[in-house]
Structure formats: C-alpha cells, structure tokens
Amino acid sequence: PYMYWLAMLTMLIDHVGLVFFPTDPAWRIAGRLAFPIYAYALYMGYTRTRNMRSYMLRLLGLALISQVPYMLAFDVYRPNVIWTLLASLLALAAASRMKHWVAVSGLYVLTALFMELSQMDYGAYGLLLVLIYRYTRSYMMIAAHFVLNVVYDMVHHANIQHFSLLSSILIVCFATGESGFYRRVPRWLWRSFYPVHLAVIALIRIWP
C-alpha cells in the first residue's frame, strides 16, 4: 500500500546518486525500483480515469514543466521520463479504439520506434513495461518483466536494470487491485515531486 512513497523515495535516491555520487552503484541500484512503479501507476490511471483528455493534458503539462529542470539537473538534452509515460498513455488510448491485433501491434511498434528515435528516457523499454502491466497478470507479469530486462541488458549492456524486477514482484504481491495504492500520497505531492526535486538538484548542482 506504500508503493507511491517507495517510487518517490527510490527516484530521489537514484537522481541524487546520478548527479552527486556517480561512481557509487548502490544509489542507482535502489533507483531501479522507481520507474516500474510509475509505469504501473500510469496503467492503473489509464484504467480508472474518468477523463482521459484531462489525464493526458496533465501529463503534458508536467512533462513541459519538468523539461528544463531535467536538463539542468543531469546536463542532458533529451525528453524527460514524463514524455515516456505520456507516449505510452497515448498508445494505450489509441489501441483501445482499434479492433484488429495487427493494427494494435503496428501502433505499438511505431510508438516504440518514435520513443527510441526521440531519445525519450527509457525509450521503448518504458512502453514495453507499460504493455506488460496492461496485458499480463500475476507471475506472468514477473516473467515478462524478467525477459524484458534480459533483452534490455543484451542491447544496452545495463545489467543493473535487473534490479527493477523487484518492483514487479512487489506489485504482484501487494499492489494489484488495491485501491489503497492510490490514496496513500496527496495528489499535489505525487504530481509535483518530479519537477520540484529536479529543480532542487539542478540548483544545488549549478550553484557557484
């Protein structure tokens, strides 16, 4: 029931480690837990929102607000992870209007290619993880996430990503179907945490 808190805490640990302790892998290992929880939260938001347009616009606004702090905090020039979540949400919404699996598959492939070409944070991996949460349940979810991590490691030589599997295990054991998954964190905190903590890290990093 405290998955949201875990997501925010491990994301903060990951980003602090990336900026201030880049040679210490412990920070990045802890940080692997964050994104899968956000991906699962996105899928659950997709299934429960009463206003999909509002949900998309909220993510768009958050992505725009976060972009400058993201670039300043990490000294990069690529889209932040909220764009990854927004692209995944758009793909889910579009796929729900299609009737043939070939069209749905084509949509997902094109979305994944766009995410890779635009260098979104996590890229196609982010979309595929959201799709795992969309189309699998229970231990199949864990198995699919494991296979995804293996492929990601083979392509990007990032064995640290295997630690993210723990999040799917926690989701299967504790979070799936629980309404408490959503109400443990105030909405204002959940929505503002990403840009605010990036802005703080950026200020500390660039402060003379």
Z-matrix of the N, CA and C atoms (Angstrom, degrees):
N
C 1 1.462
C 2 1.528 1 113.17
N 3 1.314 2 117.90 1 -7.75
C 4 1.463 3 121.18 2 -178.67
C 5 1.527 4 111.28 3 -110.97
N 6 1.311 5 116.81 4 30.79
C 7 1.451 6 120.90 5 -175.51
C 8 1.527 7 111.95 6 -66.04
N 9 1.333 8 117.78 7 -36.37
C 10 1.457 9 120.13 8 179.57
C 11 1.519 10 110.90 9 -62.85
N 12 1.323 11 116.40 10 -43.31
C 13 1.462 12 120.16 11 177.70
C 14 1.528 13 110.19 12 -61.15
N 15 1.326 14 115.89 13 -42.05
C 16 1.461 15 120.41 14 179.22
C 17 1.530 16 110.44 15 -61.97
N 18 1.328 17 116.74 16 -41.49
C 19 1.466 18 120.58 17 -179.84
C 20 1.523 19 110.91 18 -61.92
N 21 1.324 20 117.47 19 -46.57
C 22 1.464 21 120.50 20 -178.69
C 23 1.523 22 111.21 21 -66.71
N 24 1.326 23 116.57 22 -42.66
C 25 1.464 24 119.96 23 -178.12
C 26 1.521 25 111.49 24 -65.21
N 27 1.330 26 117.47 25 -46.15
C 28 1.465 27 119.65 26 -177.96
C 29 1.524 28 111.56 27 -70.76
N 30 1.335 29 117.28 28 -31.30
C 31 1.458 30 119.22 29 174.63
C 32 1.528 31 110.57 30 -65.25
N 33 1.321 32 116.42 31 -42.76
C 34 1.462 33 120.12 32 177.70
C 35 1.530 34 111.21 33 -61.78
N 36 1.324 35 116.24 34 -44.61
C 37 1.464 36 120.54 35 178.07
C 38 1.529 37 110.34 36 -59.79
N 39 1.316 38 116.23 37 -44.41
C 40 1.463 39 121.23 38 -179.15
C 41 1.520 40 111.23 39 -60.27
N 42 1.316 41 117.05 40 -46.99
C 43 1.458 42 120.85 41 -175.56
C 44 1.526 43 112.30 42 -72.32
N 45 1.313 44 116.86 43 -37.13
C 46 1.469 45 119.59 44 175.17
C 47 1.522 46 109.77 45 -62.96
N 48 1.323 47 116.76 46 -43.71
C 49 1.460 48 120.40 47 178.67
C 50 1.505 49 112.64 48 -64.21
N 51 1.337 50 116.90 49 -41.35
C 52 1.459 51 121.06 50 -178.78
C 53 1.520 52 111.61 51 -62.32
N 54 1.328 53 116.92 52 -39.65
C 55 1.467 54 120.93 53 -175.49
C 56 1.524 55 112.34 54 -85.49
N 57 1.334 56 117.16 55 -44.40
C 58 1.458 57 120.34 56 -169.88
C 59 1.529 58 114.65 57 -105.66
N 60 1.339 59 117.55 58 -20.16
C 61 1.467 60 120.93 59 -179.22
C 62 1.532 61 109.94 60 -135.48
N 63 1.322 62 117.15 61 58.46
C 64 1.475 63 120.47 62 -172.18
C 65 1.522 64 114.69 63 -65.93
N 66 1.314 65 118.27 64 -18.39
C 67 1.471 66 120.05 65 -178.82
C 68 1.524 67 112.83 66 -92.82
N 69 1.324 68 117.65 67 -3.76
C 70 1.463 69 121.60 68 -179.27
C 71 1.529 70 109.25 69 -101.94
N 72 1.330 71 118.85 70 107.36
C 73 1.472 72 120.85 71 -174.83
C 74 1.525 73 114.29 72 -70.51
N 75 1.322 74 118.47 73 -16.18
C 76 1.468 75 120.69 74 -176.43
C 77 1.526 76 111.35 75 -59.94
N 78 1.326 77 116.96 76 -38.52
C 79 1.463 78 120.98 77 179.35
C 80 1.525 79 111.14 78 -63.64
N 81 1.326 80 116.59 79 -43.26
C 82 1.465 81 121.00 80 -178.53
C 83 1.523 82 111.24 81 -71.15
N 84 1.328 83 117.15 82 -34.05
C 85 1.465 84 120.81 83 177.44
C 86 1.526 85 110.03 84 -61.83
N 87 1.326 86 116.46 85 -48.08
C 88 1.463 87 120.44 86 177.95
C 89 1.528 88 110.61 87 -60.69
N 90 1.322 89 115.50 88 -36.37
C 91 1.454 90 119.82 89 -177.98
C 92 1.506 91 115.18 90 -69.17
N 93 1.345 92 117.69 91 -16.41
C 94 1.467 93 119.73 92 179.90
C 95 1.526 94 111.57 93 -65.59
N 96 1.304 95 118.39 94 -17.87
C 97 1.461 96 120.50 95 -177.89
C 98 1.521 97 112.27 96 -75.71
N 99 1.320 98 117.73 97 -21.13
C 100 1.457 99 120.59 98 -169.56
C 101 1.523 100 113.71 99 -70.23
N 102 1.325 101 117.99 100 -54.94
C 103 1.457 102 119.53 101 -170.70
C 104 1.535 103 113.77 102 -60.04
N 105 1.333 104 119.77 103 -43.28
C 106 1.469 105 117.36 104 179.05
C 107 1.531 106 113.15 105 -57.76
N 108 1.325 107 117.22 106 -35.15
C 109 1.467 108 119.61 107 178.69
C 110 1.523 109 110.21 108 -67.53
N 111 1.340 110 116.79 109 -41.34
C 112 1.459 111 119.80 110 176.42
C 113 1.523 112 110.93 111 -64.15
N 114 1.326 113 116.86 112 -38.85
C 115 1.461 114 120.44 113 178.83
C 116 1.527 115 111.00 114 -64.65
N 117 1.329 116 115.92 115 -41.37
C 118 1.468 117 119.64 116 178.17
C 119 1.527 118 110.67 117 -67.27
N 120 1.339 119 116.41 118 -40.31
C 121 1.460 120 120.48 119 178.00
C 122 1.525 121 110.77 120 -61.85
N 123 1.337 122 116.65 121 -37.41
C 124 1.459 123 120.12 122 177.35
C 125 1.526 124 110.34 123 -62.47
N 126 1.319 125 116.04 124 -46.73
C 127 1.466 126 118.76 125 179.96
C 128 1.527 127 111.34 126 -62.28
N 129 1.322 128 117.56 127 -42.92
C 130 1.462 129 120.03 128 179.51
C 131 1.519 130 110.79 129 -66.10
N 132 1.344 131 116.98 130 -36.51
C 133 1.455 132 119.52 131 174.79
C 134 1.514 133 111.61 132 -63.02
N 135 1.328 134 115.85 133 -38.05
C 136 1.465 135 121.43 134 177.35
C 137 1.525 136 110.94 135 -61.34
N 138 1.319 137 117.39 136 -40.60
C 139 1.465 138 120.37 137 -177.38
C 140 1.526 139 112.22 138 -76.07
N 141 1.320 140 118.50 139 -22.13
C 142 1.458 141 120.57 140 -171.10
C 143 1.520 142 114.77 141 -112.85
N 144 1.333 143 117.58 142 -14.29
C 145 1.457 144 118.20 143 -177.11
C 146 1.523 145 111.20 144 -64.24
N 147 1.311 146 115.89 145 143.98
C 148 1.466 147 120.98 146 176.37
C 149 1.520 148 111.30 147 -94.13
N 150 1.320 149 116.19 148 -11.86
C 151 1.462 150 120.51 149 -177.94
C 152 1.522 151 108.54 150 -139.60
N 153 1.327 152 116.73 151 91.94
C 154 1.460 153 121.38 152 -176.11
C 155 1.526 154 111.04 153 -62.97
N 156 1.303 155 117.20 154 -38.43
C 157 1.466 156 120.16 155 -179.43
C 158 1.525 157 110.59 156 -62.43
N 159 1.308 158 116.70 157 -43.29
C 160 1.458 159 120.73 158 178.46
C 161 1.524 160 111.07 159 -64.07
N 162 1.312 161 116.05 160 -39.78
C 163 1.469 162 121.29 161 178.68
C 164 1.526 163 110.30 162 -61.74
N 165 1.324 164 116.75 163 -44.68
C 166 1.460 165 120.90 164 179.41
C 167 1.523 166 111.68 165 -65.37
N 168 1.338 167 116.71 166 -43.19
C 169 1.460 168 120.14 167 179.93
C 170 1.526 169 111.51 168 -65.30
N 171 1.317 170 116.04 169 -34.85
C 172 1.461 171 120.16 170 177.57
C 173 1.528 172 110.61 171 -64.49
N 174 1.328 173 116.16 172 -43.66
C 175 1.462 174 119.63 173 176.86
C 176 1.529 175 111.48 174 -65.56
N 177 1.329 176 116.51 175 -39.74
C 178 1.457 177 120.23 176 178.13
C 179 1.522 178 110.98 177 -60.72
N 180 1.329 179 116.70 178 -46.64
C 181 1.456 180 120.29 179 178.37
C 182 1.510 181 112.26 180 -60.97
N 183 1.327 182 115.88 181 -41.78
C 184 1.459 183 120.30 182 179.50
C 185 1.531 184 110.90 183 -65.84
N 186 1.331 185 117.58 184 -39.35
C 187 1.464 186 121.17 185 178.13
C 188 1.523 187 111.10 186 -63.19
N 189 1.332 188 116.50 187 -42.17
C 190 1.461 189 120.88 188 179.90
C 191 1.522 190 111.71 189 -66.49
N 192 1.326 191 116.25 190 -44.80
C 193 1.462 192 120.90 191 -179.48
C 194 1.527 193 111.30 192 -63.84
N 195 1.325 194 116.55 193 -34.75
C 196 1.465 195 121.62 194 -174.62
C 197 1.517 196 113.40 195 -82.28
N 198 1.341 197 118.27 196 -15.57
C 199 1.455 198 119.97 197 -169.00
C 200 1.530 199 113.14 198 -63.63
N 201 1.321 200 117.68 199 -48.09
C 202 1.471 201 119.67 200 -179.04
C 203 1.529 202 111.49 201 -65.94
N 204 1.350 203 119.75 202 -48.44
C 205 1.472 204 118.19 203 175.34
C 206 1.522 205 113.18 204 -57.24
N 207 1.327 206 117.26 205 -36.84
C 208 1.465 207 121.89 206 178.33
C 209 1.520 208 111.05 207 -61.76
N 210 1.326 209 117.03 208 -46.95
C 211 1.460 210 120.66 209 -178.67
C 212 1.522 211 111.39 210 -67.27
N 213 1.334 212 117.03 211 -39.18
C 214 1.456 213 120.46 212 -179.95
C 215 1.527 214 111.94 213 -71.35
N 216 1.318 215 116.71 214 -36.70
C 217 1.467 216 120.27 215 -178.05
C 218 1.519 217 111.64 216 -68.14
N 219 1.340 218 116.84 217 -40.62
C 220 1.458 219 120.44 218 -173.11
C 221 1.524 220 113.69 219 -110.51
N 222 1.328 221 116.60 220 -1.04
C 223 1.463 222 121.18 221 -179.82
C 224 1.530 223 111.00 222 55.45
N 225 1.317 224 115.34 223 50.64
C 226 1.465 225 122.00 224 179.23
C 227 1.515 226 109.00 225 -129.37
N 228 1.337 227 115.50 226 165.48
C 229 1.461 228 121.09 227 -178.98
C 230 1.531 229 109.33 228 -133.11
N 231 1.305 230 115.51 229 60.26
C 232 1.459 231 121.17 230 177.21
C 233 1.527 232 108.96 231 -140.70
N 234 1.327 233 118.55 232 164.62
C 235 1.467 234 120.91 233 -178.18
C 236 1.527 235 111.96 234 -64.39
N 237 1.322 236 115.88 235 141.72
C 238 1.457 237 120.54 236 178.56
C 239 1.527 238 111.30 237 -76.00
N 240 1.305 239 115.60 238 174.96
C 241 1.465 240 120.91 239 -171.47
C 242 1.526 241 113.12 240 -68.50
N 243 1.326 242 118.52 241 -20.34
C 244 1.465 243 119.49 242 177.76
C 245 1.527 244 110.60 243 -66.13
N 246 1.328 245 116.44 244 -33.22
C 247 1.465 246 119.19 245 174.46
C 248 1.525 247 110.85 246 -62.56
N 249 1.319 248 116.43 247 -36.17
C 250 1.470 249 121.21 248 176.86
C 251 1.526 250 110.44 249 -62.01
N 252 1.320 251 115.49 250 -45.60
C 253 1.470 252 119.68 251 179.20
C 254 1.523 253 111.08 252 -66.50
N 255 1.321 254 117.19 253 -40.10
C 256 1.467 255 120.45 254 179.15
C 257 1.524 256 111.17 255 -64.51
N 258 1.326 257 117.25 256 -44.12
C 259 1.469 258 120.13 257 178.17
C 260 1.524 259 110.88 258 -61.71
N 261 1.320 260 116.39 259 -38.56
C 262 1.467 261 120.22 260 178.16
C 263 1.518 262 111.04 261 -66.03
N 264 1.331 263 117.09 262 -40.83
C 265 1.460 264 120.82 263 178.22
C 266 1.525 265 111.01 264 -64.26
N 267 1.328 266 116.93 265 -43.31
C 268 1.460 267 120.50 266 177.78
C 269 1.530 268 111.24 267 -60.44
N 270 1.330 269 116.40 268 -39.59
C 271 1.462 270 120.36 269 178.68
C 272 1.529 271 111.09 270 -65.46
N 273 1.325 272 116.86 271 -42.97
C 274 1.467 273 120.36 272 178.31
C 275 1.526 274 110.88 273 -61.71
N 276 1.320 275 116.03 274 -45.14
C 277 1.465 276 120.08 275 -178.31
C 278 1.521 277 111.17 276 -65.30
N 279 1.328 278 117.12 277 -42.27
C 280 1.464 279 120.24 278 179.21
C 281 1.525 280 111.12 279 -66.33
N 282 1.337 281 116.52 280 -40.93
C 283 1.466 282 120.47 281 -179.17
C 284 1.523 283 111.59 282 -63.50
N 285 1.336 284 116.78 283 -31.72
C 286 1.469 285 120.03 284 -179.20
C 287 1.524 286 112.17 285 -66.16
N 288 1.331 287 117.09 286 -17.23
C 289 1.460 288 121.44 287 -179.81
C 290 1.529 289 112.13 288 -94.81
N 291 1.328 290 116.06 289 -3.45
C 292 1.468 291 120.24 290 -178.44
C 293 1.526 292 109.87 291 -100.41
N 294 1.316 293 115.47 292 146.83
C 295 1.451 294 119.88 293 -175.59
C 296 1.528 295 113.32 294 -103.78
N 297 1.321 296 117.93 295 -23.41
C 298 1.462 297 120.58 296 -174.74
C 299 1.520 298 109.94 297 -105.49
N 300 1.320 299 116.92 298 136.29
C 301 1.456 300 121.41 299 -176.00
C 302 1.525 301 112.53 300 -64.80
N 303 1.336 302 116.92 301 -26.76
C 304 1.460 303 120.16 302 178.54
C 305 1.534 304 109.75 303 -66.16
N 306 1.321 305 116.30 304 -43.45
C 307 1.464 306 120.50 305 178.58
C 308 1.526 307 110.75 306 -64.88
N 309 1.315 308 116.22 307 -41.00
C 310 1.466 309 120.35 308 178.78
C 311 1.522 310 110.52 309 -63.30
N 312 1.332 311 115.98 310 -45.87
C 313 1.469 312 120.13 311 179.42
C 314 1.521 313 111.10 312 -61.35
N 315 1.330 314 116.60 313 -43.28
C 316 1.455 315 120.54 314 178.43
C 317 1.517 316 112.13 315 -61.52
N 318 1.319 317 115.67 316 -40.46
C 319 1.466 318 120.00 317 177.51
C 320 1.520 319 111.15 318 -60.52
N 321 1.324 320 116.48 319 -45.62
C 322 1.463 321 120.01 320 -178.87
C 323 1.534 322 111.42 321 -65.57
N 324 1.315 323 117.07 322 -39.01
C 325 1.465 324 120.52 323 178.87
C 326 1.525 325 110.57 324 -64.17
N 327 1.320 326 117.00 325 -45.20
C 328 1.459 327 120.74 326 179.38
C 329 1.531 328 111.46 327 -63.88
N 330 1.324 329 115.54 328 -40.03
C 331 1.471 330 119.72 329 178.01
C 332 1.516 331 110.86 330 -63.72
N 333 1.330 332 116.58 331 -43.72
C 334 1.461 333 120.91 332 179.41
C 335 1.527 334 110.73 333 -62.49
N 336 1.335 335 117.26 334 -42.16
C 337 1.462 336 121.00 335 178.40
C 338 1.519 337 111.16 336 -62.90
N 339 1.323 338 116.39 337 -42.91
C 340 1.468 339 120.42 338 178.60
C 341 1.529 340 110.86 339 -62.06
N 342 1.319 341 116.91 340 -41.49
C 343 1.460 342 120.95 341 -179.94
C 344 1.521 343 111.24 342 -65.09
N 345 1.326 344 116.40 343 -37.51
C 346 1.460 345 120.12 344 178.01
C 347 1.530 346 111.21 345 -70.13
N 348 1.321 347 116.70 346 -45.84
C 349 1.462 348 120.66 347 -177.58
C 350 1.525 349 112.01 348 -66.17
N 351 1.321 350 116.71 349 -33.35
C 352 1.466 351 120.21 350 179.14
C 353 1.521 352 111.80 351 -85.25
N 354 1.325 353 117.03 352 -1.42
C 355 1.472 354 123.54 353 177.07
C 356 1.525 355 112.50 354 59.71
N 357 1.321 356 116.39 355 38.39
C 358 1.461 357 119.96 356 174.06
C 359 1.517 358 109.73 357 -61.59
N 360 1.302 359 116.28 358 148.39
C 361 1.455 360 121.21 359 178.18
C 362 1.534 361 109.70 360 -58.24
N 363 1.310 362 117.79 361 125.61
C 364 1.465 363 126.48 362 -175.14
C 365 1.529 364 112.88 363 75.98
N 366 1.318 365 119.00 364 -24.85
C 367 1.448 366 121.98 365 175.65
C 368 1.521 367 113.83 366 55.74
N 369 1.337 368 116.10 367 -136.81
C 370 1.462 369 121.45 368 -177.47
C 371 1.522 370 111.42 369 -60.66
N 372 1.321 371 117.39 370 -30.22
C 373 1.467 372 120.59 371 177.94
C 374 1.522 373 110.29 372 -55.75
N 375 1.329 374 116.30 373 -42.09
C 376 1.462 375 119.72 374 -179.26
C 377 1.508 376 111.93 375 -61.69
N 378 1.335 377 117.09 376 -46.54
C 379 1.464 378 120.58 377 178.27
C 380 1.513 379 111.07 378 -62.25
N 381 1.324 380 117.89 379 -45.92
C 382 1.462 381 120.89 380 -177.65
C 383 1.521 382 111.79 381 -62.41
N 384 1.331 383 116.97 382 -35.39
C 385 1.455 384 118.84 383 178.13
C 386 1.525 385 110.80 384 -68.32
N 387 1.325 386 117.13 385 -40.69
C 388 1.465 387 120.08 386 175.21
C 389 1.527 388 110.28 387 -60.54
N 390 1.324 389 117.10 388 -40.93
C 391 1.468 390 120.63 389 179.67
C 392 1.522 391 111.57 390 -67.02
N 393 1.322 392 116.83 391 -33.06
C 394 1.469 393 119.93 392 175.06
C 395 1.526 394 109.66 393 -61.34
N 396 1.314 395 116.96 394 -43.97
C 397 1.465 396 120.42 395 178.59
C 398 1.530 397 111.40 396 -69.19
N 399 1.325 398 115.87 397 -26.94
C 400 1.466 399 120.02 398 179.01
C 401 1.527 400 112.05 399 -75.37
N 402 1.332 401 118.03 400 -39.77
C 403 1.459 402 120.47 401 -168.25
C 404 1.522 403 114.90 402 -111.09
N 405 1.314 404 119.43 403 -4.71
C 406 1.472 405 120.26 404 -179.71
C 407 1.517 406 110.65 405 -124.44
N 408 1.300 407 115.06 406 163.07
C 409 1.455 408 121.32 407 179.91
C 410 1.527 409 109.66 408 -139.66
N 411 1.291 410 115.90 409 157.83
C 412 1.457 411 124.44 410 172.19
C 413 1.534 412 111.54 411 52.20
N 414 1.333 413 115.76 412 -132.61
C 415 1.458 414 119.41 413 -173.31
C 416 1.523 415 112.91 414 -71.06
N 417 1.327 416 117.57 415 -21.52
C 418 1.465 417 119.66 416 173.41
C 419 1.526 418 110.79 417 -64.75
N 420 1.322 419 116.27 418 -32.93
C 421 1.461 420 120.82 419 176.70
C 422 1.526 421 110.32 420 -63.07
N 423 1.312 422 116.28 421 -44.47
C 424 1.460 423 121.06 422 178.92
C 425 1.520 424 110.72 423 -64.34
N 426 1.331 425 115.63 424 -44.74
C 427 1.468 426 119.71 425 -179.60
C 428 1.524 427 111.46 426 -62.86
N 429 1.327 428 117.04 427 -42.62
C 430 1.459 429 120.64 428 -179.81
C 431 1.523 430 111.23 429 -65.86
N 432 1.318 431 116.31 430 -39.68
C 433 1.469 432 120.26 431 177.46
C 434 1.528 433 110.36 432 -64.53
N 435 1.315 434 116.63 433 -38.49
C 436 1.465 435 120.53 434 177.90
C 437 1.529 436 110.97 435 -62.22
N 438 1.328 437 116.79 436 -45.71
C 439 1.463 438 120.99 437 179.31
C 440 1.527 439 110.27 438 -62.94
N 441 1.332 440 116.76 439 -41.94
C 442 1.464 441 120.61 440 177.89
C 443 1.524 442 111.14 441 -59.45
N 444 1.330 443 116.38 442 -42.69
C 445 1.467 444 120.03 443 178.62
C 446 1.527 445 111.95 444 -64.39
N 447 1.318 446 116.55 445 -38.34
C 448 1.468 447 120.38 446 178.39
C 449 1.524 448 110.07 447 -62.09
N 450 1.329 449 116.78 448 -46.60
C 451 1.465 450 120.78 449 179.56
C 452 1.524 451 110.22 450 -64.16
N 453 1.314 452 117.09 451 -43.05
C 454 1.469 453 121.46 452 179.63
C 455 1.526 454 110.69 453 -61.15
N 456 1.322 455 115.67 454 -41.18
C 457 1.467 456 120.44 455 178.48
C 458 1.527 457 110.82 456 -64.66
N 459 1.318 458 117.16 457 -40.70
C 460 1.460 459 121.10 458 179.53
C 461 1.525 460 111.50 459 -64.38
N 462 1.330 461 116.83 460 -36.80
C 463 1.462 462 121.00 461 -176.37
C 464 1.525 463 111.43 462 -81.80
N 465 1.333 464 116.30 463 -42.86
C 466 1.466 465 120.50 464 -172.08
C 467 1.528 466 113.21 465 -107.84
N 468 1.326 467 117.42 466 -2.03
C 469 1.466 468 121.60 467 -178.17
C 470 1.538 469 110.38 468 53.72
N 471 1.333 470 114.32 469 50.48
C 472 1.466 471 121.00 470 -176.67
C 473 1.525 472 108.88 471 -123.76
N 474 1.329 473 116.02 472 74.73
C 475 1.473 474 118.58 473 -177.97
C 476 1.516 475 112.73 474 -67.66
N 477 1.321 476 116.96 475 -16.07
C 478 1.462 477 120.07 476 178.23
C 479 1.529 478 110.99 477 -63.74
N 480 1.336 479 117.06 478 -22.81
C 481 1.459 480 120.28 479 -177.82
C 482 1.519 481 112.37 480 -67.16
N 483 1.310 482 118.16 481 -18.10
C 484 1.460 483 120.63 482 178.50
C 485 1.527 484 112.00 483 -61.55
N 486 1.322 485 117.12 484 -26.12
C 487 1.464 486 119.94 485 179.24
C 488 1.525 487 112.18 486 -66.22
N 489 1.331 488 117.10 487 -19.57
C 490 1.464 489 120.03 488 179.66
C 491 1.525 490 111.80 489 -66.65
N 492 1.327 491 116.97 490 -18.60
C 493 1.469 492 120.37 491 -179.79
C 494 1.522 493 111.40 492 -60.02
N 495 1.317 494 116.93 493 -27.89
C 496 1.464 495 119.97 494 179.71
C 497 1.524 496 111.35 495 -58.40
N 498 1.323 497 117.30 496 -34.76
C 499 1.460 498 119.86 497 179.82
C 500 1.523 499 111.61 498 -63.74
N 501 1.332 500 117.12 499 -42.48
C 502 1.468 501 119.58 500 178.49
C 503 1.526 502 111.03 501 -65.19
N 504 1.325 503 116.31 502 -36.15
C 505 1.465 504 119.67 503 176.41
C 506 1.523 505 110.16 504 -62.80
N 507 1.329 506 116.88 505 -43.90
C 508 1.463 507 120.90 506 178.58
C 509 1.523 508 111.09 507 -65.31
N 510 1.338 509 116.96 508 -39.24
C 511 1.457 510 120.83 509 178.47
C 512 1.526 511 110.88 510 -62.25
N 513 1.327 512 116.22 511 -46.33
C 514 1.466 513 120.31 512 -179.81
C 515 1.531 514 111.07 513 -63.39
N 516 1.317 515 116.04 514 -40.04
C 517 1.472 516 119.96 515 -175.35
C 518 1.522 517 113.57 516 -79.05
N 519 1.334 518 117.11 517 -33.68
C 520 1.461 519 118.69 518 -168.86
C 521 1.517 520 116.20 519 -126.83
N 522 1.330 521 118.29 520 -25.41
C 523 1.464 522 118.67 521 -168.08
C 524 1.509 523 114.91 522 -106.46
N 525 1.316 524 119.16 523 -26.95
C 526 1.460 525 121.38 524 -172.17
C 527 1.523 526 110.96 525 -59.56
N 528 1.333 527 114.71 526 120.08
C 529 1.457 528 120.17 527 175.20
C 530 1.510 529 115.09 528 80.85
N 531 1.319 530 118.92 529 3.05
C 532 1.458 531 120.20 530 -178.39
C 533 1.517 532 110.48 531 -90.40
N 534 1.343 533 116.73 532 124.79
C 535 1.452 534 119.67 533 176.94
C 536 1.518 535 110.89 534 -67.62
N 537 1.315 536 117.60 535 -26.16
C 538 1.450 537 121.37 536 178.48
C 539 1.511 538 113.29 537 -64.63
N 540 1.308 539 115.83 538 -16.96
C 541 1.466 540 120.82 539 177.69
C 542 1.529 541 110.63 540 -57.35
N 543 1.328 542 116.94 541 -25.76
C 544 1.457 543 120.91 542 -173.25
C 545 1.518 544 114.00 543 -100.55
N 546 1.317 545 118.45 544 -27.74
C 547 1.452 546 119.66 545 -166.83
C 548 1.519 547 113.88 546 -99.23
N 549 1.308 548 118.42 547 6.14
C 550 1.451 549 120.23 548 -176.60
C 551 1.527 550 112.64 549 -81.70
N 552 1.319 551 117.51 550 -18.75
C 553 1.463 552 121.45 551 -178.28
C 554 1.526 553 108.42 552 -121.94
N 555 1.352 554 118.04 553 132.21
C 556 1.472 555 119.81 554 175.80
C 557 1.519 556 110.92 555 -56.92
N 558 1.311 557 116.71 556 141.02
C 559 1.464 558 119.89 557 -176.06
C 560 1.526 559 111.92 558 -59.73
N 561 1.328 560 116.12 559 -39.99
C 562 1.465 561 118.66 560 -177.96
C 563 1.530 562 111.15 561 -62.55
N 564 1.336 563 116.37 562 -35.38
C 565 1.458 564 120.01 563 179.50
C 566 1.523 565 110.79 564 -72.40
N 567 1.318 566 116.58 565 -44.30
C 568 1.464 567 121.21 566 -179.59
C 569 1.524 568 111.06 567 -60.63
N 570 1.330 569 116.97 568 -40.96
C 571 1.459 570 120.63 569 -175.37
C 572 1.526 571 112.52 570 -80.16
N 573 1.316 572 118.16 571 -29.81
C 574 1.462 573 120.85 572 -175.41
C 575 1.521 574 113.29 573 -93.79
N 576 1.317 575 117.86 574 -14.78
C 577 1.462 576 119.81 575 -170.97
C 578 1.526 577 112.53 576 -61.16
N 579 1.319 578 116.90 577 -41.81
C 580 1.471 579 119.48 578 -176.47
C 581 1.528 580 112.12 579 -61.67
N 582 1.335 581 119.61 580 -57.28
C 583 1.472 582 117.81 581 -178.88
C 584 1.519 583 113.46 582 -67.35
N 585 1.320 584 117.64 583 -34.82
C 586 1.468 585 119.77 584 -177.11
C 587 1.522 586 111.37 585 -67.73
N 588 1.327 587 117.49 586 -46.34
C 589 1.465 588 118.32 587 -178.01
C 590 1.531 589 110.77 588 -68.74
N 591 1.347 590 117.27 589 -31.80
C 592 1.462 591 119.57 590 175.33
C 593 1.522 592 111.01 591 -66.75
N 594 1.321 593 116.91 592 -39.69
C 595 1.457 594 120.33 593 178.89
C 596 1.523 595 111.25 594 -63.80
N 597 1.327 596 117.21 595 -39.89
C 598 1.457 597 120.95 596 178.13
C 599 1.533 598 110.51 597 -64.69
N 600 1.327 599 116.89 598 -46.33
C 601 1.462 600 120.89 599 178.08
C 602 1.525 601 110.60 600 -60.39
N 603 1.339 602 117.11 601 -42.09
C 604 1.459 603 121.07 602 179.40
C 605 1.519 604 111.26 603 -62.19
N 606 1.327 605 116.76 604 -43.27
C 607 1.466 606 120.46 605 -179.73
C 608 1.523 607 110.82 606 -63.49
N 609 1.318 608 116.71 607 -43.39
C 610 1.476 609 119.96 608 179.43
C 611 1.527 610 110.06 609 -64.72
N 612 1.329 611 115.68 610 -39.29
C 613 1.460 612 120.32 611 -176.62
C 614 1.517 613 112.40 612 -67.74
N 615 1.319 614 118.15 613 -42.05
C 616 1.457 615 120.91 614 -173.40
C 617 1.515 616 112.86 615 -97.36
N 618 1.334 617 117.40 616 -3.13
C 619 1.455 618 119.37 617 -178.65
C 620 1.535 619 109.35 618 -66.21
N 621 1.360 620 117.62 619 129.07
C 622 1.475 621 119.56 620 -176.07
C 623 1.520 622 112.98 621 -68.46
